[in-house]
Amino acid sequence: MKRIVLPFLLVFGAACAGGAPPAGSPSPVAAKPNVGALLTRTALVLAADSIAADAKFRTAQWGMLIVDPTTGDTLLSRNAGKFFMPASNQKIITGATALAQLGPDFTFRTTFGYRGTLRDGVLDGDLVVIGRGDPSFSDAMRGDWRLAFSDMTDSIAAHGIREIRGGVRRGGDAFPGNNFGYGWQIDDLTETYGAVVDELFVNEGFWTAGRTSNVPCRGRCAPWPRCRDDCVDRPATPIQDPGAAFLGALRQALTAYAIPVRDTMDVKWANGAIRDSAVTRLFELRSPPLRTILPVMEKPSQNQIAEIFFKTLGLEKTGVGSADSARRVVERQLAAWGAKPDGAAVRDGSGLSRHDYVTPETLAKVLNAMRVHRDFAVFYDALPIAGVDGTIGERMKGTPAQGNVHAKTGSVDKARSLSGYVTTADGRLLIFSFLCNNFSGSNRDVEQATDALLARIAGSPFAAR
């Protein structure tokens, strides 16, 4: 039966009118081999019907939306106004809001100071670290996370500290409340993807495989001069107390640098954070800019950076770095982009929560808002690229979709998603959102269906009818 295609209900505004792409838009891949026949709306609807009718998806619910944002036309709409669990498609919302609200040049600050007196190189008191969620002290961004701690000790020594007669303590409380997201399952908390976050944060929340805690391994002594030989071969493990892990790593780096720290009390049991007003400031470290961190979150789908972005939105825009504050910031941004008030339920930044819900319409609104944003190129380039990199680096290879699909994946149990941009054979940049929930088959079944449809779109010019 032929399906009637309803008019597209998402009104894209004057900024989307006309045929020219917005300033800063990336250029589509120019040449595609084996260009297919004209693709029509009817063909897209029939393809979507075929996917949904497949016996592999008997139990599944599909949400599908494809839009030509230049004309405002809906090319395919199936359950586009219904709620779906987005999984890591939530990172589209988080990343877009962070870029819009904080800007591409935003940096995270970590402040170092002391409580007590500093005279002749001797700190008679505590070294204090005040964090605001810098996620860049990691292997992914530094090659070796310990390099960041060596930089810290260099700066501490440069500010005249040769001995610490107190301890290493945390200051402030930038991210109050729970370190894990609302609705995260207990099974997730034992996995590296479920590591908790705090304002002081090390190596994306887990100790690297092959290292015992934060101890440098034989053969990998740089940058610390003293190594221990008690490394074991074991899988990466999540850090349960990020603040304590950070301060412990710093204390060890100081000791290796020959700056003794007298107080060896386990920092996990220190008497809470020290008030900022009690700290004499020494120096501040700044992270790389958000434009550099965004792809490190989006391409591998890094949950902890997403949660840090989320809480940072609350901290920077309301003064409180809590999930509740962040949620209000994100909801206001979605409304400003024209999303319906009931078009999303925001509970965390990563999509790991099983209480996140979103409609394909809302995701399309976000994707279109970024399409006309001055920093679209930053957002577009941060997304995984089909057949090239990120979580779709091995998907759609050798098809017309390779290099022509920039999209975010998502996967939790019984939920699979893929939303982003696809460039057609005649150079049209289309927005799409595919969300599948409650399927009984494999993730691969869903991937094959969506990938084949995107390859067909990318390999064909599009006809108006």
Summary of the structure (lengths in Angstrom):
residues: 465
radius of gyration: 24.4
end to end distance: 17.6
largest distance: 85.8
contacts: 1610
relative contact order: 0.20
helix: 35%
strand: 19%
